[in-house]
Amino acid sequence: MAAVAGWQAPWRALGALGRELAAEWAAQDVRAALCQLLLLWLGLSLLGVRLAWRAYGGAVAALCYREGSTVEPVKTHRE
C-alpha cells in the first residue's frame, strides 16, 4: 500500500501543476489568443509547404539531381 501511495504523490503534483498552468493560461486572454494565432499560422504555413512540395517536389528534385548527364565532375584546386 505504501508503494501505491509513493507513486500517486508525483502524479498528483503533476496534475496540480497542469491545473495551475491551465488557469494561468485562461487568465491571460491576450497572450493565449496571440499564441493560438501564431500556432495556427505555423500550422497553415507547414501545410502550405507540404502541399507545394507534393505538387512541385519532383520538378525541384529533377533540377537539383540530374541523372544520366554527361557533365564532368567539378575539379578541385588539388587536381
Secondary structure, 3 states (H helix, E strand, C coil): CHHHHHHHHHHHHHHHHHHHHHHHHHHCHHHHHHHHHHHHHHHHHHHHHHHHHHHHHHHHHHHHCCCCCCCCCCCCCCC
